[in-house]
Amino acid sequence: MIEARELTKRYGDKTVVDNLSFTVKPGEVTGFLGPNGAGKSTTMRMIVGLDSPTKGSVTVGGRSYAKHVAPLQEIGTLLEAKSVHPGRSAFNHLMALARTHGIPRRRVNEVIELAGLTSVADKRVGAFSLGMGQRLGIASALLGDPAIIMLDEPVNGLDPEGVLWVRTLLRRLADEGRAVMLSSHLMSETALIADHLVIIGRGRLLADTTVDDFTREAGGGGVKVASVEATRLRSLLAGPDVVITSSAGEELQVTGRDAREIGAIAAQHGVPLYELTPQAVSLEAAFMELTRDVVEYQSAPADTEAHTEAHTERKAA
C-alpha cells in the first residue's frame, strides 16, 4: 500500500505538489491522473525517494522508501523506460538489477518471457523500439515480484497486442492482491483498467473516487428508456424525486430510478422495452470537465470558419 499524507513539494516560491493525501490500496488498480504540469511525476518521484517532500510524508508498505532493505522487492517502478544503458542487452540489464537485489537468475528469465522479450533478450537496448523499451521497463518493475507496482505511461509506444497485454497483466496483478498505481494520459485505457481514480491539478487533489462514481456524477446519471408505450410508462415510473423528460415520441430520460428498477416496473405491467440504457459520460469527458480550469497550457478552440476567413484575408492582402 502507498499512503501519502499532506505531501507537499516546493521549488523556491513554486509549489508543485500541494498538501496531497491519497492511498493506493492492495487489490486495486489506481489510476493517477492529471494534466501536464499537475505534479504527477514529482509525486511519484517522492514515493520512491528520488525527491524529498518539503512537508508531509509518503510510505510504501508502511515505511518510507529509504528504509526498505531491498526496495525492488517492495515496489516495482517504471518512471522512465529509456533510463537504461544503451550498450547493455536486455538480459544483462535485468541481471545487473537482480544481482544488486539478491534476485536469482531464474527470475530474470521469467520476466523476460513474461514481457515477450525472449527473442530480443541478447540485443542491445539502444536498438530497441519504444514499445520494446516499455516492455523492458515493465519487466524491470516486476523483477523483484513486489507487492506494489507503480507505472508511468506503461502503454506508451505499444501496439494493440501490447496494450492488451499490459491491461491483462495489471488486472491479474491487482487480483493477486497487489497494489497497482498507474499514471496515464490515455483515458479510454485507464477506464478499462482502473478500479479507483486519484486526480490532481496544480498539485492539489481534485478527485479520489471510483471510476463508475466519477463518470456517473459527471454525467448526472439517469437512464434512457424507449418503449412504444412511453406515455403509459411515464405514469408508471412517476414518483417523489423522479424526473422524467422526453427527447422523442417513444423515448424517456429518467432520473431517480435505476435501470433495474425501471425494468422491473415495466415487466410487472407488461410494458415492452426496446432500450434501457444507464447514462454516463466517458472518463475522458469527465476528466476534461474537472480539470478545465487547472490545465497549464490551454489550446484555443478550433474555429474552422474563422480560420478560413483570416487565411483568405491574408492572401487577398
Number of C-alpha atoms within 10 A of each C-alpha: 22 23 19 20 15 15 24 24 23 14 9 6 6 8 16 21 27 21 18 20 18 18 17 24 19 21 20 23 27 28 26 24 24 27 20 15 17 23 22 24 16 19 24 21 15 22 25 20 14 13 13 19 20 14 14 16 19 26 19 22 17 10 13 17 20 14 10 14 10 15 16 25 19 19 28 25 23 23 19 14 22 16 10 16 12 14 13 16 20 29 21 17 20 24 20 13 16 19 11 10 16 12 20 13 13 9 17 25 17 14 23 24 14 16 21 16 20 15 9 15 19 13 16 17 23 15 12 17 12 15 18 21 24 24 27 28 26 27 25 26 23 25 26 24 18 18 23 28 26 26 24 21 17 24 24 18 16 19 11 10 9 20 17 13 18 19 18 12 15 22 20 14 20 23 14 13 14 24 26 28 29 22 22 19 17 14 17 12 16 24 18 12 21 22 19 23 25 23 24 25 26 22 24 21 18 17 16 18 15 16 21 16 14 21 22 19 12 18 16 11 20 21 21 20 23 21 19 14 16 20 14 13 22 19 10 14 18 14 12 7 9 12 15 19 12 16 9 10 12 15 21 22 21 24 19 17 19 15 17 10 12 20 17 11 14 18 12 9 11 11 16 15 18 11 14 19 14 17 18 20 16 19 23 17 14 19 20 15 11 18 17 13 11 20 16 12 9 9 6 6 6 8 8 9 9 10 11 11 11 12 11 11 10 9 8 7 5
